[in-house]
């Protein structure tokens, strides 16, 4: 596995992308372990896309949200029924 380094500006863009993606997922209703899993998937997807060279926070967010499996979103929404 290749080590990838991000500078301050890239890290700031990834943080903004993560915050935006998490805000978009607020209606999913994930809590507890499901929320942790969802946040990890968002972060992992953002790092993956950023490592390919994407630096625009909105594009990072968009790509990250598209990489979250629909099953994850469905499981996360099960929390509202508990």
C-alpha positions as CSV (number, residue, x, y, z in Angstrom):
1,X,0.0,0.0,0.0
2,X,1.4,3.4,-1.0
3,X,1.5,6.1,1.6
4,X,-0.2,9.3,0.6
5,X,0.3,12.7,2.2
6,X,-2.1,15.5,2.1
7,X,-1.1,19.2,2.7
8,X,-3.1,21.6,4.8
9,X,-5.3,22.8,1.9
10,X,-6.1,19.2,0.8
11,X,-7.0,18.3,4.4
12,X,-9.2,21.3,4.7
13,X,-11.0,20.4,1.5
14,X,-11.5,16.8,2.7
15,X,-12.9,18.1,6.1
16,X,-15.3,20.4,4.2
17,X,-16.4,17.5,2.0
18,X,-16.9,15.2,5.0
19,X,-19.0,17.8,6.8
20,X,-21.1,18.4,3.7
21,X,-21.6,14.7,3.2
22,X,-22.6,14.1,6.8
23,X,-25.0,17.0,6.6
24,X,-26.6,15.4,3.5
25,X,-27.0,12.1,5.3
26,X,-28.7,13.7,8.4
27,X,-32.1,12.4,7.4
28,X,-30.9,8.8,7.2
29,X,-31.4,8.7,11.0
30,X,-28.3,6.5,11.7
31,X,-27.4,6.4,15.4
32,X,-24.9,4.5,17.5
33,X,-22.8,1.9,15.6
34,X,-24.6,2.5,12.4
35,X,-23.7,6.2,12.5
36,X,-20.1,5.2,13.1
37,X,-20.1,2.8,10.2
38,X,-21.6,5.4,7.9
39,X,-19.1,8.1,9.0
40,X,-16.2,5.7,8.4
41,X,-17.5,4.9,4.9
42,X,-17.8,8.6,4.0
43,X,-14.3,9.3,5.3
44,X,-12.8,6.3,3.5
45,X,-14.5,7.3,0.2
46,X,-13.3,10.9,0.5
47,X,-9.7,9.8,1.2
48,X,-9.9,7.4,-1.7
49,X,-11.1,10.0,-4.2
50,X,-8.7,12.7,-2.8
51,X,-5.8,10.3,-3.3
52,X,-6.7,10.2,-7.0
53,X,-6.2,13.9,-7.2
54,X,-9.6,15.5,-6.6
55,X,-9.4,18.6,-4.5
56,X,-12.8,20.3,-4.9
57,X,-14.7,19.8,-1.6
58,X,-18.1,19.6,-3.4
59,X,-16.8,17.1,-5.9
60,X,-15.2,15.0,-3.1
61,X,-18.5,15.0,-1.3
62,X,-20.5,14.1,-4.4
63,X,-18.1,11.2,-5.2
64,X,-18.1,10.0,-1.6
65,X,-21.9,9.9,-1.4
66,X,-22.1,8.0,-4.6
67,X,-19.7,5.4,-3.2
68,X,-21.9,4.6,-0.2
69,X,-23.8,1.4,-0.9
70,X,-27.6,1.8,-1.0
71,X,-27.7,-1.1,1.5
72,X,-25.8,1.0,4.0
73,X,-28.3,3.8,3.6
74,X,-31.2,1.4,4.1
75,X,-29.7,-0.2,7.2
76,X,-29.0,3.2,8.6
77,X,-32.6,4.2,8.2
78,X,-33.7,1.2,10.2
79,X,-32.8,3.1,13.4
80,X,-35.9,5.3,12.9
81,X,-38.1,2.3,13.3
82,X,-36.5,1.0,16.5
